[in-house]
Amino acid sequence: MNGNNLEIPVGGGEQELQIRSDRAWKIVSPTDLSWLIINTPEGKGDAIVKLSATSSQDPYDRVANLQLESTEGTASKQSITVTQKSHVAWNKIIKSNAEEHPESIIKAIDGGFVVLTTVGSGRTYIHKLSEDGSTIQWTKAIGGGTGKRIIAAYGGYTIIGIAASGGYNAMQMTRLTADGQKVEWQYELYNWRQNYDITSFQLTSKGYVVAGSTNYDYGSSNMYIAGLSDDGLGILWEKEIDKANAGERIISLVETPGGFLITGSIQPGNYPITYIAKIATADRKIIWEKTIDNGESNVPVSIIPNDGGYIVMGNKNAGMFIAKVSEESVPLIWEMNLIGKNCNSGTPLIASDGGYIFVSESAEGSIRNFHLSKLKTDGQTIAWEKTVKNLFAPTTIFETTGGYITGGSGSDEGKEAPRIALIRK
């Protein structure tokens, strides 16, 4: 407590205020506070005002300015300001006249954050936000294609996307200067009669690597991974993985010693299942591969290496799952199922003190709940969870000063709008 200022922890709790004990008091304003529970002194000698609240789920700080008035003796008043911080340190909506869909959020080269958004199938926007999220410092519109991913590389930004070319969907690479003012080059990369879809784009020790799916006009659809030149002029190498299933695609890719770890979706039967493989850097051959089939639909969104195994996160019929797998024949080391939640994307983070931090979403009627959670190392227990109502559908998470940056899609005046927020640690 500072003077007559009280702060209740974001996770909830109680605070006490000492007041004059020679008279009785009552709260005269405000009369309606849905979040704050107030117990006032009932008479002389009872000189403690108790104020308590449950965990905040609002995307903004709560503030109550209370007025106490004596009920006997000389008229007297006291003021108390009670605050409860939100889990959200700041929350920025990128407003637009059109519906913008967020595709990718990264740390900017010169501090702050860069958000890639798309409008329809032919326009991409790059927004640069300040470190505190308060200001959009610049915006660059790029026409001719639909951006999918952006990375900071070689002193600027490289964007991979899809553009219509000759009746097909080609890969499109665009190079943007660090200040966002100039497109240095833009090229389309494709093979004859192929349609590409991009889900992952990385700068590795071997240059750019892109992954997703490719399908041909005669119906075949395969998982796809390729190396691209740093000048945007060509496909250096490419590999297709054909499991003779419908809907094959790579969803997430990460570089590991000796190769690339991929996870994706295949459908050998009536429902899609998770596919995981390691591809050798030297010759692009499959070193090992395995699937997760637990009797129901399960589609991965990300994979990361961890402590002799791999953490896979994805969605199932009734919720989401996080699982640890190994390269051995053991199907799963452990699996955590979270009923009623889903994960749109967002690679889980390895916490510095052990465990895994991830974002998810749930719904209560028309209300969308955002969750930032920590799973213990054993994969069996949620250590803590921060919930915020009506924030957005999260698609990104990474750690920064003061907390975790997360971004996604929310509603703004009836339109879909990109949002980015800093969640306090």
N, C-alpha and C positions, 0 to 999 in steps of 0.2 A: 504494500500500500504506500502511496505517495500522497501525504496530506489527506484530502478527501477523494482521492482517485484510487479506484480499485481495479485490478485486472484479474479476470478469471481465466485459467488455462484453457487453451483451445480444446483440449480433451475433456473439459468439464471439471467441476470441483466447487469448493465453497470458500468464500472469503468472509471475514468478520471486520466490522467497523466499530470502534469504541466511540461512544457519544456521551454527552453530559448526563449524569445519572440522577440529577435532582428534579427531574420532571419526566413525564411520559410523552411519547412521540407518535406521529402517524405519517405515512407516505401520502402526500397530496397530489403529486404528479410524477411521472405519468400514471394513468390509472390502468392501462392495458399493456402488459409486456408478456408476450407469449414465451419468450426464451429465458426470462429471469425469474427465479423464485425468491421472494423477499419475506423474511421473518423479522418483524419490527418489535421493539420492546413493548411489553404490555403494561408497564407501570414503573414507578420510581425504583431505582436500584437495579433494574434490568437494563443495562446500558450497552448491549451488543446488538447491532443490526447484522443479521446473517443473510448473505446473498449467495445464491448458488445457481448453477446452470449445467445442463448436460453437454456432451460433446457438440461443438458447432459443426453443422453441415451446410452453412451458408457460404456462398462464394465471396463474401465481403465481411469486414470486421463489424461486430455488433457493438453498439454504443447506447447506453441509457443514462440520461441526465435526471437524477432523482432529486426531489425536494422534500425534506422532512420538516414538519411543523409541530411545535409543542402543543399539547392538548390541555395544558393547565399552567398556571403561573404566568410570568411575564412572557409576552409573545416572543417567540424566537424561531428562527429557521436555520436549516443546514442544507447544503448542497452536496451531492455525491455523484461523481461520474464513474460509471461502471463500464468497462470494455471487455470484450472477449475477441481475440484475434481469430480470423479464419485460417484454415489450412492453406488458403490461397494468399500468397504475398501480393501478387498482382495478376490481372487477367485482361488480356488485350483482344478486342474484336477487330478484325480487319474489315472495315465497312466498304461496300461496293454497290453500284447500281444493278449489278447482275449477280447471279448465284455463283460464288466461287467455291471450289472444292479443294481442300488442302491435300497435297500429295506428299510433301517432304519438308522437314524442318531440320536445320543444321546450325551449328555455331558459325558465326561470321568470322572472316579473316581478321578484321580490325575490331573485334568486340561486338557484342550484341548477337542477333540471330537473323537468319535468312529463311524465309518461308516461300515455298514454291506452290502456286495454286493454278487451277485450270478453270476455264469457262467454256462449256460445251466441248467440242472435239477439235477446235482449231486455234485456241488462244491460251497462252501461258503467261502468268504474272510472277515476277520475283519481287518480294517485299523485304526490305532491310529494316529491322527493328532495333531500337536502342537497347542497351544492357538492361535497363529497368522496364522495358516493354512499353514505355509511355508514348514513344514517338516512332512513326514510320519515317525513316530518314531518306529513303528513296524507293521508288517502284519502277520496274522495267517490264514493259509488255513485249512479248515475243510471239509473233504470228506464225502461221504455217504448220503448226503441229500441236500435240498435246504432251506437255512435259510430265514425266513420271518420277524422276529422281534428280537431285542436285548434290554435288559434292564440291568441297573446296580443294583445289589442286593447282599446282604450278602458278601460284600467285593470283588466281582468279577463280571463277566458278565454271564447272562443266555440267551441262544438263543433258540427260538422256530422255528421249521421248519417242512418240510414234507420229508419223506423218503419212498421209495418203500419197502414194506415188504409183502411177501407172495402173491404178485399179487395185493396188495392194497396200498393206500397212507396212511401211519401211521403218527401220530404226533411224532416229534423227539425233545427231549430236550437235550441241550448240556451246560455243565458248563465249563467256561474258567476263568483262574486266572486273577487277575487284571493287571499283566504285559503282558498278552497275550501270554505267552510262553507254557502254559500247559493246555490240556483238562483234567479236573478233572474227569468228567464222561459224558457219553452219553447214553441215553435210548430211546427206541421207545415205544410209548403208543398208543394202538388201541383196538378196539372191532372187533369182527369177521364180515367180509363182509362189512366193512365201509371204505369209502374214505374221508379223511379230507382235508379241505382247511382253512388256517389260515389268518385272516385279522387283529386281534387285540390281544395284549398280555400285561397284566398289572400286576404290583405288588401292591396288595391291602392290607388292614388291615387283610384280611383273607388268605393271601398267593397269589400264582400265579393264575390268571384267564385268560383263553384263549377263543377266540370267532371266529366264522367264519361260516362254513357250513359243513355238512356231508351228503354224499349220499351213497346209498346202491347199490349193483350190480343188484338189481331188479328194479332200476329206481327212487326210492323216494329220494328227496332232501329236507333237512330241515335246518333251522337256528340252530346253535349249540353254547352252552356256557358250560364251565367246569372249575372246580377248580383242580389244580394240586399240588402235594406235592412238598416241597422245595428241596427234595433230588432227584427229577426226577424219582422216582420209581412207581408212580401211579396216576390214576385219582381218586381224592377224591369224586367228585360228578360231575354230568353232566345233562344238560337239553337240550332237543330238542323242537323247536317250529315249528309245522307243520301247515301251512295255506293252504295246498293242492294246492299250486301254483307252477309254474315253476320258477327256478332260485332263490330260497330263500337263503339268506345269511345275517349274521350279518356283518356289515362293521366297526362299531365303538362302543367302550364300555368305560364307565367311571363309577367309583364308586361314589355313592352319599349316604347321610345318609339313612340307612335302606335298601339299595339295589343297584342294578346295572342298570344303564341307558344304553340302547342299541338303535342303529338305524341300519336299514338294508334295503334290497330291496326285495319286493315280486311282483308278477305279476298276479293279479286276472283277468286281461283282456288282451288287445292287447299290452299293454306297461307296463314297470315296474314303481312302485310307492314307495314312502318312507314309511317305517314302523318304529314306535317308541314305545318302551315299557319300563316299569320299573319292574324289577324282584326282589323279596324280598330276602334278604341275608339269612334269617333263613330257609325258606322252598323252595326257588326258584320258588314260584308261581308268576304268572303275577299279579302285583298290578293294573296296568292300561296299556292300549295300544291304539294307534291311528295311522292313516295314513294321508299322504299328497297326495291328488289326485287333480291336477288342470287341468286335461284334456289332459295332455301330459306326455311323459316320464320324470321322475325325479328320479335320483339315488343319495342318500346321500353319502358323504365321511367322515363326522365327526359330532359329537354332543358334546356340553358342557353345563352344567347348568349355568344360569345367572339370577340373580335378579328376583326370583320367576317364572322363565320359563326356556326355553332351546333354544340355538342357534344351528340351523342345517344348514350345508353347503353342497351343492351338485351340480350336473350338470343336465341341461335340454336339450331339443332338440336344441335350438338356443343359448345356453350359460350356465351360471351358476346362482345359486340362493343362497341367505342367508336369512333364515327365523327365526322368533322367534315364538315358540309355547308354550302353557301352558298345564297343566294336565287336564284342563277343556274341555268342549265340543267345545269351540271356535276353529275353524280350524287353523287360523293363527292370531297372534297378529299383525305382519307386515311381509312383504316380499320385498326384493330387488332383482331385476333381472338384470343381467349384460350380455347384448347381445354380442356375439362374443368372450367371454372369457370362460375358463374352469378351473376347479380346479382338480388336480390329487389326492391330499390328503392334509395334513397339517391342523391340528386343528387350528381354529382361536384363537387369543389371546384376552383376555380382557385387554384393554389399561388402564394404571394407572389413566389417566385423563378422562376415560369414552370412550365408543365406542369399536370397534372391529378391529383388525389388521389381515389381511389375505393375502395369496399369490395366484396368478393365472397366467394364460398364455393366450396369443393370438397369432395370426399369420398374417403376411403380406406377402403373397406369400411363399417364402422359408425361410423368416425371422421369428424367434420365439421371441416374446416379453415376458419378465418376468415383472410381476407387484407385487409390495408390496403396499397395500392400507389400508387406515383407513376408516371405516364406522362409521358415527355418531351413538349415542345411540338410536336415534329414528328410525334407519334403513332406512332412506329415502335419505341420502346425503353422498357422498364420500367426506370426509374432506380433504384428500390429497392422492396422488398416486406417487410412484416412479417407473419409467419404465426404463428397461435396455434391449437393443437389443442383441439377440443371446447369452443369458447367459445360461439358461437351462430350462427344464420343472420342476418346483418346486414341491416337494413332502413333505417337512418338513419345519417347522418354530418354533423357540423358541427364547426368548430374552436372551441376554448376555451382557457383558460389551461393551459399545460402539455402540450397535445396535442389529440387528436381524440375527441370523444364519439361513440360508436356504440352502437346498440341493436338488439335483435331478439328472436328466439325461441329458447329452449334447453330442455333437459329438466331437470326437477327432481323426483327421486323418482318417475319414470315419467310425469309430467305435463308438458304444455307450460307454460312459464313465461316471462314477460318478463324480459329482462336488459338492463342498461345498463353500459357500461364506458368507462373513459378509457384510450386508447391513447397511450403516450408518443411525443413527437416524436423 
